[in-house]
Amino acid sequence: MTTVELGLRRVYGAYPTGVTAVAGLVGGRPVGIAASSFVPVSLTPPLVSVCVAHTSTTWPLLRDLPRIGISVLGAHQERIGRQLGARTGDRFSGVAWRSTADGCVFIEGAAAWFDCAIEQQIPSGDHDIVVFRVHDLDACADVAPLVFHASRFRRLT
């Protein structure tokens, strides 16, 4: 990494974000990634977005699915965030999840979930900005979110 890239990583890390699981069924099995770049975009129409690195080997498996689930991980789900962010291994090993008839995969016990379809993908630098249309959603008010800040998982207190 260049000096500028290292500086950007450090400064970007000063901004806390939530941690999401972006997942769907591929061949009847859950496939997903962790994304800390989740952003609400619009109320009308209902849109949210995440950024996905061009180097992701998992995103190509997800991007053509008719529906994708986004789960906002709870503070108690740090292990799941780490697993979904790993480059190797079974990301769903030991993870409780459920799916919809449309193929969305949601993490059980998450703080919130969104049933989505891809609205558009916008190439931007070394990532794609993926905009999703929300078809259904819910939240558990008593589940605190997992937070990513300064390259570490944290909890709100």
N, C-alpha and C positions, 0 to 999 in steps of 0.2 A: 504494500500500500504506500501511496505517496504521503508526504507530510500533510498536504491539504486533506486527503481522504481520512487520515488519522484524526486530524483536527475536526473535520465534519462529524465523524463518528462520536467523538467526545462531546461536541457541542449539541448534536442531535440528541444524545443521551441525557441532556439536561431537561428535556421535555418528557414528562411521564406519559405513558400510554397504557391502554388496556391491552389484554392479550386475548386473541381469538383463535378458535379452531375453524378452519375453512375445510369442509369435508363433504364427500358424497359417496354413493355406492358405485363401485366399478367392478363388474363381474360378480355382484353379490357381496363384495367385501368392502369394508370402509377404507377410504383413502383420504388423506388430509394433510394439511400443513398448518403451522402456527403462523399467525400474522399479528404484529403489534402496530400495524399501520391502519387499522380500522377507523373509518371516519363516517359519521352521518353526513349525507350530502344534501338531501332535499326531502321536504314533507310532501309536496305535490309536484311530480309523482314521488312516491316513497322510494328513495335511493340511498344506498350506502356504498362505501368503496374500501378496497384494500389495495396495497401495492405488492406485486409479486416479482421477484428477481428473474431476469432472463435466464439465469443459470439453474433455476428450479427444474428438477427432473420429475417432480410430482405434478406441478401445475398442468403440463400437457395432458395428463390423465384426467384432470378435472374439467378443463375449460370447455369441453364439448358436451358436458352433461346438461340435461334439461333443467335440473334444479340442483342447488348446492346449499348446504346448511352452514350457517355461521353461528358459532357458540361463543359467547363472552365468558371466558373462564373465570371461575371463582377463586378467591384467595387461597382456598384449600387445594387447588388443582395445579400447583407449581410443577409437580412431577409430570403431569399430562402436558403442560406447556413445553417442558424440556423434551419429552418423547416426541411430540409433534414437530419440534424444531430440529430434531436429529436428522442427519443425512443418511443414516443407515439404521437397520433394525426394523422390527415390527412396531410401528408407531402406535398401534391400538392394543398392544399386549397389556392385559390387565386393566384396560380402560372400559368403563361402563358407557355404552352408547345405545342410541336408538335411531331408527330410520323411519322416514315417511314413505308412503306409497310412491311418491315422485322421486325418491332416491336421495333426499337430504339426509345427512348424518348429523346428529346432535349429541353432544357430550352430556351425559346425565349429571345433574347437580350444578350445571353452569348457572351463572348469574342472569343470562339472557340468551335468547336464540332468535335467529332470523331465517325464514324459509325464502330463498332467493333464486332468481334466474339472472344470468349475465345480460346486462343491458348494452354495455360496450367495453372495449379494451383499448386503452390509449397508450401507445409506446411513449416512454418518457425516460430518457437516460438509460441506466442499466436495469430499469424495472418497467413493468406495465402497470398502469393504473386501471384496475378492474372495477367498473361501476355495476352494481347489482340492483335490480328492482326487487323490492321486498313484497312478498305475497302473503306472508303471515309472520307473526312475531309474538313474543311474550317475555316476561322477566319475572324473576323471583326477588322481591324487595328485601328479603332477609339474607340474601347471599351477597357478601362483599366481593367486588371484582379483584382479580389478580392484576397487579400493576408492574410494568417494566420501566425501570428508570436507572440511568447510569450503568447500563449493561447488566443489571441484576433484577431478579423478580422481587417485588416488594408487596406489602399489604398496607391498606389504608388503616390508620388508627384514629 
